[in-house]
Amino acid sequence: MSYSGLTTIKGKKHLWLQHVGYVPAKPIESFKKGDLLAYNYGETGKIVSVKKVTPKFYEVTVISNKKKYTSRVKKGSYKPYFRKR
């Protein structure tokens, strides 16, 4: 089994994160304000906004470690997330 890229486990998509393991993933279009993105080494980022800026790209704004980051993500891209408890 490969430790990189998108992997299907029990019918659900997962991504491998360093120092964390396999984490559930979903397409960028299905994220909403308040969801937690997962990063390597257990870091997280809380989504502040997800906006469609072109037909093929979304602009995602995340707060992580009290800093705000904005990035463009291609439609259909899978991102790892932590489930709310």
KOLZA-361230 format. One record per atom (N, C-alpha, C): residue number from 1; residue in three letters; atom name; z, x, y. Coordinates in Angstrom, 2 decimals, padded with zeros to 5 digits, always signed. Example, Ala and Ser with C-alpha at 12.3 -4.5 7.8 and 13.67 -1.06 7.14 Angstrom:
REM residues 2
+-----+-----+----+---------+---------+---------+
|   k |   r |  a |       Z |       X |       Y |
+-----+-----+----+---------+---------+---------+
|   1 | ala |  N | +007.80 | +013.19 | -005.69 |
|   1 | ala | CA | +007.80 | +012.30 | -004.50 |
|   1 | ala |  C | +007.80 | +013.20 | -003.30 |
|   2 | ser |  N | +007.08 | +012.85 | -002.25 |
|   2 | ser | CA | +007.14 | +013.67 | -001.06 |
|   2 | ser |  C | +007.87 | +012.90 | +000.03 |
+-----+-----+----+---------+---------+---------+
***
This chain:
REM residues 85
+-----+-----+----+---------+---------+---------+
|   k |   r |  a |       Z |       X |       Y |
+-----+-----+----+---------+---------+---------+
|   1 | met |  N | +000.00 | +000.85 | -001.18 |
|   1 | met | CA | +000.00 | +000.00 | +000.00 |
|   1 | met |  C | +000.00 | +000.89 | +001.24 |
|   2 | ser |  N | -000.83 | +000.54 | +002.21 |
|   2 | ser | CA | -000.95 | +001.31 | +003.45 |
|   2 | ser |  C | +000.15 | +000.94 | +004.44 |
|   3 | tyr |  N | +000.58 | +001.91 | +005.23 |
|   3 | tyr | CA | +001.63 | +001.67 | +006.22 |
|   3 | tyr |  C | +001.07 | +001.58 | +007.63 |
|   4 | ser |  N | -000.16 | +001.12 | +007.76 |
|   4 | ser | CA | -000.73 | +000.95 | +009.10 |
|   4 | ser |  C | -001.68 | -000.24 | +009.09 |
|   5 | gly |  N | -001.86 | -000.83 | +010.25 |
|   5 | gly | CA | -002.77 | -001.96 | +010.35 |
|   5 | gly |  C | -002.13 | -003.26 | +009.90 |
|   6 | leu |  N | -002.92 | -004.30 | +009.96 |
|   6 | leu | CA | -002.46 | -005.65 | +009.63 |
|   6 | leu |  C | -002.42 | -005.82 | +008.12 |
|   7 | thr |  N | -001.31 | -006.31 | +007.61 |
|   7 | thr | CA | -001.10 | -006.50 | +006.17 |
|   7 | thr |  C | -000.65 | -007.93 | +005.93 |
|   8 | thr |  N | -001.13 | -008.53 | +004.85 |
|   8 | thr | CA | -000.71 | -009.87 | +004.49 |
|   8 | thr |  C | +000.36 | -009.78 | +003.40 |
|   9 | ile |  N | +001.53 | -010.35 | +003.66 |
|   9 | ile | CA | +002.63 | -010.37 | +002.71 |
|   9 | ile |  C | +003.03 | -011.82 | +002.51 |
|  10 | lys |  N | +002.93 | -012.30 | +001.28 |
|  10 | lys | CA | +003.26 | -013.69 | +000.94 |
|  10 | lys |  C | +002.54 | -014.67 | +001.86 |
|  11 | gly |  N | +001.27 | -014.38 | +002.15 |
|  11 | gly | CA | +000.44 | -015.28 | +002.94 |
|  11 | gly |  C | +000.64 | -015.23 | +004.44 |
|  12 | lys |  N | +001.48 | -014.32 | +004.93 |
|  12 | lys | CA | +001.72 | -014.20 | +006.38 |
|  12 | lys |  C | +001.37 | -012.79 | +006.83 |
|  13 | lys |  N | +000.88 | -012.68 | +008.06 |
|  13 | lys | CA | +000.47 | -011.40 | +008.63 |
|  13 | lys |  C | +001.69 | -010.59 | +009.08 |
|  14 | his |  N | +001.65 | -009.28 | +008.79 |
|  14 | his | CA | +002.72 | -008.37 | +009.18 |
|  14 | his |  C | +002.11 | -007.07 | +009.69 |
|  15 | leu |  N | +002.82 | -006.38 | +010.56 |
|  15 | leu | CA | +002.45 | -005.06 | +011.03 |
|  15 | leu |  C | +003.59 | -004.09 | +010.73 |
|  16 | trp |  N | +003.25 | -002.84 | +010.47 |
|  16 | trp | CA | +004.23 | -001.81 | +010.19 |
|  16 | trp |  C | +004.68 | -001.16 | +011.48 |
|  17 | leu |  N | +005.98 | -001.10 | +011.73 |
|  17 | leu | CA | +006.54 | -000.41 | +012.89 |
|  17 | leu |  C | +007.40 | +000.75 | +012.41 |
|  18 | gln |  N | +007.30 | +001.88 | +013.10 |
|  18 | gln | CA | +008.09 | +003.05 | +012.73 |
|  18 | gln |  C | +009.57 | +002.76 | +012.88 |
|  19 | his |  N | +010.33 | +003.19 | +011.91 |
|  19 | his | CA | +011.79 | +003.06 | +011.90 |
|  19 | his |  C | +012.26 | +001.62 | +011.80 |
|  20 | val |  N | +011.34 | +000.68 | +011.55 |
|  20 | val | CA | +011.70 | -000.73 | +011.42 |
|  20 | val |  C | +011.19 | -001.26 | +010.09 |
|  21 | gly |  N | +009.93 | -001.01 | +009.77 |
|  21 | gly | CA | +009.30 | -001.53 | +008.56 |
|  21 | gly |  C | +008.31 | -002.61 | +008.93 |
|  22 | tyr |  N | +008.03 | -003.50 | +007.97 |
|  22 | tyr | CA | +007.08 | -004.58 | +008.22 |
|  22 | tyr |  C | +007.73 | -005.68 | +009.07 |
|  23 | val |  N | +007.01 | -006.12 | +010.10 |
|  23 | val | CA | +007.48 | -007.14 | +011.03 |
|  23 | val |  C | +006.41 | -008.22 | +011.11 |
|  24 | pro |  N | +006.79 | -009.50 | +011.15 |
|  24 | pro | CA | +005.79 | -010.56 | +011.26 |
|  24 | pro |  C | +004.94 | -010.38 | +012.52 |
|  25 | ala |  N | +003.68 | -010.79 | +012.43 |
|  25 | ala | CA | +002.76 | -010.67 | +013.57 |
|  25 | ala |  C | +002.02 | -011.99 | +013.75 |
|  26 | lys |  N | +001.63 | -012.26 | +015.00 |
|  26 | lys | CA | +000.83 | -013.45 | +015.28 |
|  26 | lys |  C | -000.15 | -013.11 | +016.39 |
|  27 | pro |  N | -001.22 | -013.90 | +016.51 |
|  27 | pro | CA | -002.23 | -013.60 | +017.54 |
|  27 | pro |  C | -001.65 | -013.78 | +018.95 |
|  28 | ile |  N | -002.19 | -013.00 | +019.87 |
|  28 | ile | CA | -001.67 | -013.00 | +021.24 |
|  28 | ile |  C | -001.75 | -014.38 | +021.88 |
|  29 | glu |  N | -002.72 | -015.19 | +021.49 |
|  29 | glu | CA | -002.86 | -016.53 | +022.08 |
|  29 | glu |  C | -001.68 | -017.44 | +021.79 |
|  30 | ser |  N | -000.93 | -017.18 | +020.72 |
|  30 | ser | CA | +000.16 | -018.07 | +020.34 |
|  30 | ser |  C | +001.52 | -017.66 | +020.91 |
|  31 | phe |  N | +001.56 | -016.56 | +021.67 |
|  31 | phe | CA | +002.82 | -016.17 | +022.31 |
|  31 | phe |  C | +003.08 | -017.02 | +023.54 |
|  32 | lys |  N | +004.36 | -017.26 | +023.81 |
|  32 | lys | CA | +004.78 | -018.05 | +024.96 |
|  32 | lys |  C | +005.85 | -017.29 | +025.73 |
|  33 | lys |  N | +006.12 | -017.76 | +026.92 |
|  33 | lys | CA | +007.18 | -017.18 | +027.74 |
|  33 | lys |  C | +008.50 | -017.23 | +026.97 |
|  34 | gly |  N | +009.22 | -016.11 | +026.94 |
|  34 | gly | CA | +010.51 | -016.06 | +026.26 |
|  34 | gly |  C | +010.46 | -015.44 | +024.87 |
|  35 | asp |  N | +009.25 | -015.31 | +024.28 |
|  35 | asp | CA | +009.14 | -014.68 | +022.96 |
|  35 | asp |  C | +009.46 | -013.20 | +023.05 |
|  36 | leu |  N | +009.89 | -012.60 | +021.92 |
|  36 | leu | CA | +010.23 | -011.18 | +021.88 |
|  36 | leu |  C | +009.16 | -010.39 | +021.15 |
|  37 | leu |  N | +008.50 | -009.48 | +021.85 |
|  37 | leu | CA | +007.58 | -008.56 | +021.21 |
|  37 | leu |  C | +008.39 | -007.43 | +020.58 |
|  38 | ala |  N | +007.94 | -006.95 | +019.45 |
|  38 | ala | CA | +008.63 | -005.87 | +018.75 |
|  38 | ala |  C | +007.84 | -004.57 | +018.91 |
|  39 | tyr |  N | +008.57 | -003.48 | +019.03 |
|  39 | tyr | CA | +007.96 | -002.17 | +019.16 |
|  39 | tyr |  C | +008.61 | -001.21 | +018.16 |
|  40 | asn |  N | +008.04 | -000.01 | +018.03 |
|  40 | asn | CA | +008.60 | +001.01 | +017.15 |
|  40 | asn |  C | +010.04 | +001.31 | +017.53 |
|  41 | tyr |  N | +010.81 | +001.73 | +016.54 |
|  41 | tyr | CA | +012.21 | +002.12 | +016.70 |
|  41 | tyr |  C | +013.11 | +000.97 | +017.14 |
|  42 | gly |  N | +012.69 | -000.27 | +016.89 |
|  42 | gly | CA | +013.53 | -001.43 | +017.16 |
|  42 | gly |  C | +013.56 | -001.89 | +018.60 |
|  43 | glu |  N | +012.75 | -001.30 | +019.45 |
|  43 | glu | CA | +012.69 | -001.74 | +020.85 |
|  43 | glu |  C | +012.07 | -003.13 | +020.94 |
|  44 | thr |  N | +012.46 | -003.88 | +021.95 |
|  44 | thr | CA | +011.90 | -005.21 | +022.15 |
|  44 | thr |  C | +011.50 | -005.39 | +023.60 |
|  45 | gly |  N | +010.65 | -006.37 | +023.82 |
|  45 | gly | CA | +010.26 | -006.75 | +025.17 |
|  45 | gly |  C | +010.15 | -008.25 | +025.24 |
|  46 | lys |  N | +010.75 | -008.85 | +026.26 |
|  46 | lys | CA | +010.72 | -010.29 | +026.43 |
|  46 | lys |  C | +009.51 | -010.67 | +027.28 |
|  47 | ile |  N | +008.70 | -011.59 | +026.78 |
|  47 | ile | CA | +007.49 | -012.00 | +027.49 |
|  47 | ile |  C | +007.85 | -012.86 | +028.69 |
|  48 | val |  N | +007.33 | -012.46 | +029.86 |
|  48 | val | CA | +007.54 | -013.19 | +031.10 |
|  48 | val |  C | +006.37 | -014.14 | +031.34 |
|  49 | ser |  N | +005.14 | -013.66 | +031.04 |
|  49 | ser | CA | +003.97 | -014.52 | +031.20 |
|  49 | ser |  C | +002.82 | -014.05 | +030.32 |
|  50 | val |  N | +001.98 | -015.01 | +029.94 |
|  50 | val | CA | +000.75 | -014.75 | +029.20 |
|  50 | val |  C | -000.33 | -015.56 | +029.91 |
|  51 | lys |  N | -001.31 | -014.86 | +030.51 |
|  51 | lys | CA | -002.37 | -015.53 | +031.24 |
|  51 | lys |  C | -003.72 | -015.10 | +030.69 |
|  52 | lys |  N | -004.64 | -016.04 | +030.59 |
|  52 | lys | CA | -006.01 | -015.73 | +030.19 |
|  52 | lys |  C | -006.75 | -015.29 | +031.45 |
|  53 | val |  N | -007.21 | -014.02 | +031.50 |
|  53 | val | CA | -007.85 | -013.51 | +032.71 |
|  53 | val |  C | -009.37 | -013.48 | +032.61 |
|  54 | thr |  N | -009.89 | -013.37 | +031.40 |
|  54 | thr | CA | -011.33 | -013.46 | +031.16 |
|  54 | thr |  C | -011.49 | -014.23 | +029.85 |
|  55 | pro |  N | -012.70 | -014.60 | +029.49 |
|  55 | pro | CA | -012.86 | -015.31 | +028.21 |
|  55 | pro |  C | -012.38 | -014.53 | +026.99 |
|  56 | lys |  N | -012.33 | -013.19 | +027.09 |
|  56 | lys | CA | -011.95 | -012.37 | +025.93 |
|  56 | lys |  C | -010.63 | -011.64 | +026.07 |
|  57 | phe |  N | -009.97 | -011.72 | +027.24 |
|  57 | phe | CA | -008.75 | -010.95 | +027.44 |
|  57 | phe |  C | -007.62 | -011.79 | +028.02 |
|  58 | tyr |  N | -006.40 | -011.43 | +027.62 |
|  58 | tyr | CA | -005.17 | -012.02 | +028.15 |
|  58 | tyr |  C | -004.39 | -010.94 | +028.88 |
|  59 | glu |  N | -003.67 | -011.34 | +029.91 |
|  59 | glu | CA | -002.77 | -010.42 | +030.61 |
|  59 | glu |  C | -001.35 | -010.80 | +030.23 |
|  60 | val |  N | -000.63 | -009.86 | +029.66 |
|  60 | val | CA | +000.73 | -010.10 | +029.17 |
|  60 | val |  C | +001.71 | -009.29 | +030.01 |
|  61 | thr |  N | +002.72 | -009.96 | +030.55 |
|  61 | thr | CA | +003.77 | -009.28 | +031.31 |
|  61 | thr |  C | +005.06 | -009.35 | +030.50 |
|  62 | val |  N | +005.68 | -008.18 | +030.33 |
|  62 | val | CA | +006.85 | -008.05 | +029.47 |
|  62 | val |  C | +007.96 | -007.33 | +030.24 |
|  63 | ile |  N | +009.21 | -007.74 | +030.02 |
|  63 | ile | CA | +010.36 | -007.01 | +030.55 |
|  63 | ile |  C | +011.03 | -006.28 | +029.39 |
|  64 | ser |  N | +011.16 | -004.97 | +029.54 |
|  64 | ser | CA | +011.81 | -004.14 | +028.54 |
|  64 | ser |  C | +012.62 | -003.08 | +029.27 |
|  65 | asn |  N | +013.87 | -002.91 | +028.91 |
|  65 | asn | CA | +014.77 | -001.93 | +029.56 |
|  65 | asn |  C | +014.80 | -002.13 | +031.08 |
|  66 | lys |  N | +014.86 | -003.37 | +031.50 |
|  66 | lys | CA | +014.96 | -003.76 | +032.91 |
|  66 | lys |  C | +013.73 | -003.36 | +033.74 |
|  67 | lys |  N | +012.61 | -003.04 | +033.07 |
|  67 | lys | CA | +011.36 | -002.72 | +033.77 |
|  67 | lys |  C | +010.30 | -003.73 | +033.36 |
|  68 | lys |  N | +009.40 | -004.02 | +034.29 |
|  68 | lys | CA | +008.33 | -004.98 | +034.03 |
|  68 | lys |  C | +007.03 | -004.23 | +033.75 |
|  69 | tyr |  N | +006.37 | -004.58 | +032.62 |
|  69 | tyr | CA | +005.12 | -003.95 | +032.22 |
|  69 | tyr |  C | +004.05 | -005.02 | +032.07 |
|  70 | thr |  N | +002.84 | -004.72 | +032.53 |
|  70 | thr | CA | +001.73 | -005.65 | +032.38 |
|  70 | thr |  C | +000.61 | -004.93 | +031.64 |
|  71 | ser |  N | +000.00 | -005.63 | +030.68 |
|  71 | ser | CA | -001.11 | -005.05 | +029.94 |
|  71 | ser |  C | -002.13 | -006.12 | +029.60 |
|  72 | arg |  N | -003.36 | -005.68 | +029.39 |
|  72 | arg | CA | -004.41 | -006.59 | +028.96 |
|  72 | arg |  C | -004.57 | -006.44 | +027.46 |
|  73 | val |  N | -004.67 | -007.58 | +026.78 |
|  73 | val | CA | -004.77 | -007.60 | +025.33 |
|  73 | val |  C | -005.98 | -008.45 | +024.95 |
|  74 | lys |  N | -006.78 | -007.94 | +024.03 |
|  74 | lys | CA | -007.98 | -008.66 | +023.61 |
|  74 | lys |  C | -007.61 | -009.91 | +022.80 |
|  75 | lys |  N | -008.34 | -010.98 | +023.05 |
|  75 | lys | CA | -008.13 | -012.24 | +022.34 |
|  75 | lys |  C | -008.26 | -011.98 | +020.83 |
|  76 | gly |  N | -007.37 | -012.55 | +020.04 |
|  76 | gly | CA | -007.41 | -012.38 | +018.60 |
|  76 | gly |  C | -006.59 | -011.20 | +018.09 |
|  77 | ser |  N | -006.06 | -010.37 | +019.00 |
|  77 | ser | CA | -005.23 | -009.24 | +018.60 |
|  77 | ser |  C | -003.89 | -009.75 | +018.09 |
|  78 | tyr |  N | -003.42 | -009.15 | +017.01 |
|  78 | tyr | CA | -002.10 | -009.51 | +016.46 |
|  78 | tyr |  C | -001.06 | -008.57 | +017.02 |
|  79 | lys |  N | +000.08 | -009.12 | +017.41 |
|  79 | lys | CA | +001.21 | -008.35 | +017.93 |
|  79 | lys |  C | +002.45 | -008.68 | +017.12 |
|  80 | pro |  N | +003.29 | -007.67 | +016.84 |
|  80 | pro | CA | +004.53 | -007.93 | +016.09 |
|  80 | pro |  C | +005.57 | -008.59 | +016.99 |
|  81 | tyr |  N | +006.40 | -009.40 | +016.38 |
|  81 | tyr | CA | +007.45 | -010.09 | +017.14 |
|  81 | tyr |  C | +008.70 | -010.20 | +016.31 |
|  82 | phe |  N | +009.82 | -010.36 | +016.99 |
|  82 | phe | CA | +011.09 | -010.63 | +016.32 |
|  82 | phe |  C | +011.37 | -012.10 | +016.47 |
|  83 | arg |  N | +011.79 | -012.72 | +015.41 |
|  83 | arg | CA | +012.10 | -014.16 | +015.45 |
|  83 | arg |  C | +013.39 | -014.38 | +016.21 |
|  84 | lys |  N | +013.44 | -015.49 | +016.93 |
|  84 | lys | CA | +014.67 | -015.84 | +017.63 |
|  84 | lys |  C | +015.71 | -016.27 | +016.61 |
|  85 | arg |  N | +016.95 | -015.87 | +016.82 |
|  85 | arg | CA | +018.01 | -016.21 | +015.87 |
|  85 | arg |  C | +018.90 | -017.25 | +016.44 |
+-----+-----+----+---------+---------+---------+
***
